[in-house]
Amino acid sequence: MFDADGAGITIDEARARLGLTGDSAPGELQGAFHRAIEVARGSAECADAGQFAEVLEAYRVVRAYLHLPEDVGGRRFDYWPTVIDLTPAEAMAGGMKTGRLLNGRPFETKLPPGLRDGDLVWVWGWLLQVRIHEEPEIAVRQGDVWMAVRKAADELRPGHRLQVSTPLGPWSFRLSEEAVRQRMVRVPGAGLPPSRGRPAGDLYVLFQVKQQRHGAAALLHKLAHPWAA
């Protein structure tokens, strides 16, 4: 994401971004870096990736210019981003999340609903970047949620009301002729909740026809999957 050698900005620009001068001692770099991080953060619990990108690039440019050795101990931001993995359900609903920081320390934190892939969050002074994983029948694209559901062929007819289960609860809607023809329905505002000034996403439901079993095949399936619909 960032050039390791800091080719994007000059050493003077990097120093200015961190509030350093040409006379600053190498020992002042870490403190200046942390102050710049805190200024970029402000009082918000969320973070803007662009501001932190500038601070981190400046920090790495100055480190490279000073030929400072690599030393992971005690450093929290210069190996950003540390990733926090979320399921689509966790991204939609938020709530308590446990994990492990880059230094191995376990954490538990409460996440807001509606986080998007690539968003930044603060956890115990660490900057983490959200990564939303796909699941077999649900995926997140920006703020939109895409789901695949299986329905019997006789349920997929115009005017029929369907209900599907989502991480935010059940959604009910009536099928239009276009939805039946396209085997897809869009539910505006039923995707990821609004977050950080962004509107709610939409829910897209893709229909797959459930194969009907008859006679002995239906009985064997029911015995093998007693909880299946």
C-alpha positions as CSV (number, residue, x, y, z in Angstrom):
1,M,0.0,0.0,0.0
2,F,2.9,2.3,0.7
3,D,6.3,2.5,-0.9
4,A,8.8,1.1,1.5
5,D,11.5,3.5,0.4
6,G,9.1,6.5,0.6
7,A,9.7,7.5,-3.0
8,G,6.4,9.4,-3.0
9,I,7.6,12.4,-0.9
10,T,10.9,14.1,-0.2
11,I,12.7,14.1,3.1
12,D,11.8,17.8,3.7
13,E,8.1,17.0,3.1
14,A,8.3,14.0,5.4
15,R,9.9,16.1,8.2
16,A,7.3,18.8,7.8
17,R,4.4,16.3,8.0
18,L,5.8,15.0,11.3
19,G,6.6,18.5,12.7
20,L,10.4,17.9,12.5
21,T,13.2,20.2,11.3
22,G,16.6,19.4,9.8
23,D,18.1,19.9,13.2
24,S,15.9,17.4,14.9
25,A,17.7,14.5,16.6
26,P,16.9,10.9,15.6
27,G,15.5,10.3,19.1
28,E,12.8,12.8,18.4
29,L,11.3,10.8,15.5
30,Q,9.2,8.3,17.5
31,G,7.6,11.0,19.7
32,A,6.8,13.2,16.6
33,F,5.4,10.2,14.9
34,H,3.0,9.4,17.8
35,R,2.0,13.0,18.0
36,A,1.2,13.1,14.3
37,I,-0.9,9.9,14.7
38,E,-2.9,11.4,17.5
39,V,-3.5,14.7,15.6
40,A,-4.7,12.7,12.6
41,R,-7.0,10.7,14.9
42,G,-8.5,13.6,16.7
43,S,-11.3,12.7,19.1
44,A,-12.9,10.2,16.7
45,E,-13.0,6.5,17.3
46,C,-12.9,5.9,13.5
47,A,-10.0,6.8,11.3
48,D,-9.4,8.2,7.8
49,A,-7.1,6.0,5.8
50,G,-5.7,8.9,3.8
51,Q,-4.5,10.9,6.7
52,F,-2.8,7.9,8.3
53,A,-1.2,7.0,5.0
54,E,0.5,10.4,4.9
55,V,1.8,10.1,8.4
56,L,3.1,6.6,7.9
57,E,4.8,7.4,4.6
58,A,6.5,10.4,6.2
59,Y,7.6,8.2,9.2
60,R,9.1,5.6,6.9
61,V,10.9,8.2,4.7
62,V,12.6,9.7,7.8
63,R,13.5,6.3,9.1
64,A,15.1,5.3,5.8
65,Y,16.9,8.6,5.6
66,L,18.4,8.2,9.0
67,H,19.3,4.6,8.4
68,L,17.5,3.5,11.6
69,P,17.6,-0.2,12.3
70,E,14.4,-2.3,12.1
71,D,13.2,-2.9,15.7
72,V,9.7,-4.3,16.2
73,G,9.8,-4.0,20.0
74,G,7.5,-1.3,21.3
75,R,6.4,-0.1,17.8
76,R,2.7,-0.1,17.2
77,F,1.9,1.8,14.0
78,D,4.8,1.5,11.4
79,Y,3.7,-2.0,10.5
80,W,0.2,-0.8,9.8
81,P,-2.3,-2.1,8.9
82,T,-2.8,-4.9,11.4
83,V,-5.9,-6.7,10.1
84,I,-9.1,-7.4,12.0
85,D,-11.1,-10.1,10.3
86,L,-14.9,-9.8,10.2
87,T,-17.7,-12.1,8.9
88,P,-20.5,-10.4,7.0
89,A,-22.7,-10.9,10.0
90,E,-20.2,-9.0,12.2
91,A,-19.8,-6.2,9.7
92,M,-23.6,-5.8,9.6
93,A,-24.4,-6.0,13.3
94,G,-21.2,-5.0,15.0
95,G,-20.9,-6.0,18.7
96,M,-18.2,-7.6,20.7
97,K,-15.1,-8.9,18.9
98,T,-12.1,-10.8,20.3
99,G,-8.8,-11.2,18.6
100,R,-5.0,-10.8,19.0
101,L,-2.9,-7.8,18.4
102,L,0.4,-7.8,16.5
103,N,2.4,-8.1,19.7
104,G,0.4,-11.3,20.6
105,R,-1.8,-9.6,23.2
106,P,-5.4,-10.8,23.1
107,F,-8.1,-8.1,23.0
108,E,-11.9,-7.7,23.3
109,T,-13.6,-4.7,21.9
110,K,-17.0,-3.5,20.8
111,L,-17.3,-2.7,17.1
112,P,-20.0,-0.4,15.6
113,P,-22.4,-1.8,13.0
114,G,-21.9,-1.1,9.3
115,L,-18.1,-1.3,9.0
116,R,-16.9,-1.6,5.4
117,D,-13.9,-3.5,4.0
118,G,-10.8,-1.3,4.5
119,D,-12.2,0.8,7.3
120,L,-9.9,1.7,10.2
121,V,-10.7,1.2,13.8
122,W,-8.8,1.7,17.1
123,V,-8.3,-1.1,19.5
124,W,-6.3,-0.4,22.7
125,G,-4.1,2.1,20.9
126,W,-3.5,0.0,17.8
127,L,-4.8,0.9,14.4
128,L,-6.6,-2.0,12.7
129,Q,-7.9,-2.3,9.2
130,V,-11.2,-4.2,8.6
131,R,-11.2,-7.2,6.3
132,I,-14.6,-8.8,5.6
133,H,-14.5,-12.4,4.5
134,E,-16.9,-14.0,2.1
135,E,-19.0,-17.0,3.1
136,P,-20.5,-19.7,0.9
137,E,-23.9,-17.9,0.6
138,I,-23.2,-14.3,1.6
139,A,-20.7,-11.7,0.6
140,V,-20.3,-7.9,1.1
141,R,-19.5,-5.5,-1.8
142,Q,-18.9,-2.0,-0.5
143,G,-22.0,-1.4,1.5
144,D,-24.1,-3.9,-0.4
145,V,-24.8,-7.4,0.9
146,W,-25.3,-10.3,-1.6
147,M,-27.0,-13.5,-0.5
148,A,-27.9,-16.7,-2.3
149,V,-31.0,-18.6,-1.1
150,R,-32.6,-21.8,-2.2
151,K,-36.3,-21.8,-2.8
152,A,-38.7,-24.3,-4.3
153,A,-39.7,-23.6,-7.9
154,D,-43.4,-23.0,-7.0
155,E,-42.3,-20.3,-4.6
156,L,-40.6,-18.2,-7.3
157,R,-43.7,-16.8,-8.9
158,P,-44.9,-13.1,-9.3
159,G,-46.9,-11.8,-6.4
160,H,-45.6,-14.5,-4.0
161,R,-44.3,-13.1,-0.6
162,L,-41.0,-14.5,0.5
163,Q,-39.0,-14.2,3.7
164,V,-35.2,-14.6,3.9
165,S,-33.0,-14.6,7.0
166,T,-30.2,-12.1,7.1
167,P,-27.7,-11.3,9.9
168,L,-29.9,-8.3,10.9
169,G,-33.0,-10.4,11.0
170,P,-35.7,-11.6,8.6
171,W,-36.7,-9.6,5.5
172,S,-40.0,-10.1,3.8
173,F,-40.9,-8.9,0.3
174,R,-43.2,-9.7,-2.6
175,L,-41.8,-11.0,-5.9
176,S,-42.3,-8.9,-9.0
177,E,-42.3,-10.4,-12.5
178,E,-38.8,-8.9,-13.1
179,A,-37.4,-10.5,-9.9
180,V,-38.8,-13.9,-11.0
181,R,-37.3,-13.4,-14.5
182,Q,-33.9,-12.4,-13.2
183,R,-33.9,-14.7,-10.2
184,M,-32.9,-11.8,-8.1
185,V,-34.4,-9.1,-5.9
186,R,-33.0,-5.9,-4.5
187,V,-34.1,-4.6,-1.1
188,P,-32.9,-0.9,-0.8
189,G,-31.4,0.0,2.5
190,A,-31.2,-3.6,3.8
191,G,-27.5,-4.1,3.4
192,L,-24.8,-2.7,5.7
193,P,-26.3,-0.1,8.0
194,P,-25.2,3.6,7.6
195,S,-21.8,4.3,8.9
196,R,-19.3,7.2,9.1
197,G,-21.4,9.4,6.8
198,R,-22.2,6.7,4.3
199,P,-25.7,5.6,3.5
200,A,-27.1,2.2,4.1
201,G,-26.2,-0.4,1.5
202,D,-28.7,-2.6,-0.4
203,L,-29.5,-6.3,0.0
204,Y,-29.4,-8.4,-3.2
205,V,-30.9,-11.8,-2.9
206,L,-30.1,-14.3,-5.7
207,F,-32.5,-17.2,-6.0
208,Q,-31.5,-20.8,-6.6
209,V,-34.1,-23.4,-7.3
210,K,-34.3,-26.1,-4.7
211,Q,-34.3,-29.5,-6.2
212,Q,-37.4,-31.4,-5.3
213,R,-37.0,-35.0,-4.0
214,H,-39.8,-37.6,-4.3
215,G,-40.5,-41.0,-2.9
216,A,-37.6,-42.9,-1.5
217,A,-35.1,-40.1,-2.3
218,A,-37.1,-37.7,-0.2
219,L,-37.3,-40.1,2.7
220,L,-33.5,-40.8,2.6
221,H,-32.8,-37.1,2.5
222,K,-35.0,-36.4,5.5
223,L,-33.4,-39.3,7.5
224,A,-29.9,-38.0,6.7
225,H,-30.8,-34.3,7.3
226,P,-33.5,-34.3,10.0
227,W,-33.2,-30.5,10.7
228,A,-33.2,-29.5,7.0
229,A,-36.1,-27.5,5.7
